[in-house]
Amino acid sequence: MIDFGAVGQGMDLLFSSFGPWLVVVPGIILGLIFGATPGLQISMAMAIFLPMTMYMDFIQAMLFLTAIFTGGSFGAGIPAILMNIPGTSSAIATAFDGYPMARKGQHNQALGVALASSVIGALIGYVVLFFMIQPLSYMVLRLGPAEMFVVILWGMTLIASLKGEQVLKGLVAGFIGLLVGTIGFSEIGLARGTMGQTYLLDGVPVIPAMMGMFAASELFKLANKGFIVESADDRKVKIGEIFEGCKMAIRYPVVMIRGGLIGVLVGAVPGVGSSVSNLLSYIETKRRDRDPDSYGKGNPKGVVASEAANSSSEGGSMATLLALGIPGGGATAVMLAAFAMHNITGGPQFIRQQTDVVYAIIFANFAQVFLLVIIGLLFIPLLANIVKVPMRFLIPSVLVLAVMGSFGLTGNMTGPATVLVFAVIGWIFRHYGYSVPAAVIGMLLGSLAEKSLLHSYQISGGDISYVFERPVTLAIFALLLISLFSQPLMKRLKARQEAVQLR
Amino acid sequence: MLNTSRASLSFNLKSLLVGATAAIASLSIALPAVADDFPTRPLNVVVGFGTGGSADRLARIMSGHISEEVGVPVQVTNRPGAGTQVASNYVLNVPDDGYTLYASTFAPYLPNSILTGGANFSVDDFSYINFQWFDLDLIAANKDSGYEDLPSLLEAIREERGQVRGAVVQGSAGHLMVRLLLDEAGIPQENLNLVTYNSGGEARSAVAGGQVDFVSISAQGSEGIREFLTPLAIVSDERIEQWDVPPINEALAPMDLEVPVLQGSMRGFAVTSEMERQHPERFEKLSSAIQSALARKDVQEQLERNEMGGVWVGPERSNELMRENYQVFEKYAHLLN
């Protein structure tokens, strides 16, 4: 599986000159900035700086772009933790427990947990890539729409556990999100729910909608609070606590490795990627925990699960790009353009003939991970100062930032309009006790679920027996049922035991 | 007397004025329009897609060279959304003064937005300066599917309903080609289980992994999964070196079938027809700027490095190609949903 000759050559490519490394640090910093600014996306950073890679050799170009990638996947977690606004859709689950930690004055620890999990997650992703690039890419090819549907369905069961005040309200919120997610062109080219608006033909842009909902509902909750963190003592930035957070993360190796593996697998699937992997990892971690009710209230394991998964997704999407020449999302699509500039076509042949180049890219990412530790530790104290900003300045400036970022995202007024409309919707949701995260997940996963269900229908010609040709679909579905119905049963048993003890 | 003289005077004045205006007007028609020193301010290139896509990269590379030719800066702005409808509407709504160029993947997006997207413009509302980048479609089977040529694939679809599975990108020329093939061969459309993806990557993964038996998709970008494929036909009039596979009508010859050779994607530059009508000389200027940019060796080399097309077919042929493309789409639009 591993070609040791190529390993040596790969090392030579990387360490024979200082050239390739000059771009890594700027790349990570760029990624951090773009990831940490709500509304700016990692793929946007890559697209903007793509022309610069024209003047680099291929290895250097790849190092630069993957550095942006690595920095970005940690950066997105920062606003999720400090302000409950996920920078990208891949950090939604990070906010679930990261933000409650920050509110409790543990923002330093939460950022430390996120940094350590991102670093180790990215490392897991690239280690898997190093050992299994070919098998991993073939496994992705084996996944059909039916398998994708049950996996996404699994992610959607998370909605039920994000209930807000009541289960029914959680489901209603999720359902509204689902409906919003179906606006626009479907995969068979029908326009739905656009009310004759050209701007709605592509559907509601999810990221601006998400930012509007999260940010505004926070505004509502905190309008009469002075600061994100209540007590002045807790608002200090303490390096010691950041390290403590890093150590905290390492205490949960099982959560970390599980998140990492989920991230690699889901990240390798085109069109799904990190926005689903962080949710799946979170839901699994919560489900397997002895105390699932502690999640959403500031349990560091939730941050570990989410950040490990969204960072390891990078390795997964690189596998699909290198081994098949297929981009799975925005970031890898930009990389594919860089491939073209250097006359390189990803695919099995590329991996066979230029194994040294592939290994060089992987090794460089091992090194990037350690650079991320250093740069992250330098940046966190700077960013953690956000908690010292009084609410009355912070909220409007974040909203302005979100509106401007969303303009960049959609290239027209659709983005800002979406942020503002959904800010109002989010505010209403929160006011009446409907769960905002449930609605966002419905929006995000609803269209994906619909797409894979439609493709399953098309591929089978509407014949349900197709499912029986797909053992993997049945296996995942069985697991899904177990995970859904084991929890209430356990709860009931627990309640009985407690009742017995009380007597 | 007085009255009459005054009347005659005013009449004379009037006729003089009319005469003068007529003379000036006729003069201005007779004079060649060299007085127009277009362009005097930066040009704006509107792209129908977001940053990083093919049309966007083409616009960005060409904008620098067009700028050198016309002597003013050229800005690129992205107006993505609704399969280029957002950009089309935007371009139609800005002043028709020649300062706005439209760069896009005109085929298949423009016909699609008119036929299925409910757009309220027509292909004739734009005047196409040049299409420089043409994509060919490839029809290929999964290697393990057992299909070695196009007739055997079509016959398999004919024989049994719901046995053969295909993948296409929704609304693309490749999608239309599959529908058209079945139609011409007299095979019921419902015999084929056709999966419509919204991205080429997903359609290519589906055929490479054997989820479907065949794919009909742009040849460019399919190189990476070549090892998983048996190419069956290329939608073109002639053989293409890169894929070593018969052109579509040659592949269909054993079945005594002939289909229209549908152009894959066409990318290039356009303006509004209104602009060409009002300022023919400005249109001429833009057109010759693009032509001379494409005639330069360094430009050609740069396009080649980026795997982009750089041919000059000219306004007349481009408009013709667009109209033809639209007519084929219109004829088969009912098959696309």
Boltz contact constraints between the chains, C-beta under 6 A:
constraints:
  - contact:
      token1: [A, 47]
      token2: [B, 51]
      max_distance: 6.0
  - contact:
      token1: [A, 47]
      token2: [B, 52]
      max_distance: 6.0
  - contact:
      token1: [A, 141]
      token2: [B, 205]
      max_distance: 6.0
  - contact:
      token1: [A, 141]
      token2: [B, 208]
      max_distance: 6.0
  - contact:
      token1: [A, 141]
      token2: [B, 209]
      max_distance: 6.0
  - contact:
      token1: [A, 142]
      token2: [B, 209]
      max_distance: 6.0
  - contact:
      token1: [A, 144]
      token2: [B, 211]
      max_distance: 6.0
  - contact:
      token1: [A, 187]
      token2: [B, 170]
      max_distance: 6.0
  - contact:
      token1: [A, 187]
      token2: [B, 196]
      max_distance: 6.0
  - contact:
      token1: [A, 187]
      token2: [B, 198]
      max_distance: 6.0
  - contact:
      token1: [A, 188]
      token2: [B, 196]
      max_distance: 6.0
  - contact:
      token1: [A, 189]
      token2: [B, 116]
      max_distance: 6.0
  - contact:
      token1: [A, 189]
      token2: [B, 170]
      max_distance: 6.0
  - contact:
      token1: [A, 189]
      token2: [B, 171]
      max_distance: 6.0
  - contact:
      token1: [A, 198]
      token2: [B, 82]
      max_distance: 6.0
  - contact:
      token1: [A, 198]
      token2: [B, 85]
      max_distance: 6.0
  - contact:
      token1: [A, 201]
      token2: [B, 82]
      max_distance: 6.0
  - contact:
      token1: [A, 202]
      token2: [B, 81]
      max_distance: 6.0
  - contact:
      token1: [A, 202]
      token2: [B, 82]
      max_distance: 6.0
  - contact:
      token1: [A, 270]
      token2: [B, 201]
      max_distance: 6.0
  - contact:
      token1: [A, 270]
      token2: [B, 202]
      max_distance: 6.0
  - contact:
      token1: [A, 270]
      token2: [B, 205]
      max_distance: 6.0
  - contact:
      token1: [A, 271]
      token2: [B, 202]
      max_distance: 6.0
  - contact:
      token1: [A, 324]
      token2: [B, 224]
      max_distance: 6.0
  - contact:
      token1: [A, 324]
      token2: [B, 225]
      max_distance: 6.0
  - contact:
      token1: [A, 325]
      token2: [B, 224]
      max_distance: 6.0
  - contact:
      token1: [A, 326]
      token2: [B, 201]
      max_distance: 6.0
  - contact:
      token1: [A, 326]
      token2: [B, 204]
      max_distance: 6.0
  - contact:
      token1: [A, 326]
      token2: [B, 205]
      max_distance: 6.0
  - contact:
      token1: [A, 327]
      token2: [B, 201]
      max_distance: 6.0
  - contact:
      token1: [A, 334]
      token2: [B, 52]
      max_distance: 6.0
  - contact:
      token1: [A, 340]
      token2: [B, 307]
      max_distance: 6.0
  - contact:
      token1: [A, 341]
      token2: [B, 306]
      max_distance: 6.0
  - contact:
      token1: [A, 345]
      token2: [B, 223]
      max_distance: 6.0
  - contact:
      token1: [A, 345]
      token2: [B, 224]
      max_distance: 6.0
  - contact:
      token1: [A, 346]
      token2: [B, 224]
      max_distance: 6.0
  - contact:
      token1: [A, 347]
      token2: [B, 224]
      max_distance: 6.0
  - contact:
      token1: [A, 348]
      token2: [B, 227]
      max_distance: 6.0
  - contact:
      token1: [A, 411]
      token2: [B, 78]
      max_distance: 6.0
  - contact:
      token1: [A, 411]
      token2: [B, 79]
      max_distance: 6.0
  - contact:
      token1: [A, 411]
      token2: [B, 80]
      max_distance: 6.0
  - contact:
      token1: [A, 455]
      token2: [B, 195]
      max_distance: 6.0
  - contact:
      token1: [A, 458]
      token2: [B, 195]
      max_distance: 6.0
  - contact:
      token1: [A, 459]
      token2: [B, 165]
      max_distance: 6.0
  - contact:
      token1: [A, 459]
      token2: [B, 193]
      max_distance: 6.0
  - contact:
      token1: [A, 459]
      token2: [B, 195]
      max_distance: 6.0
  - contact:
      token1: [A, 461]
      token2: [B, 162]
      max_distance: 6.0
  - contact:
      token1: [A, 461]
      token2: [B, 193]
      max_distance: 6.0
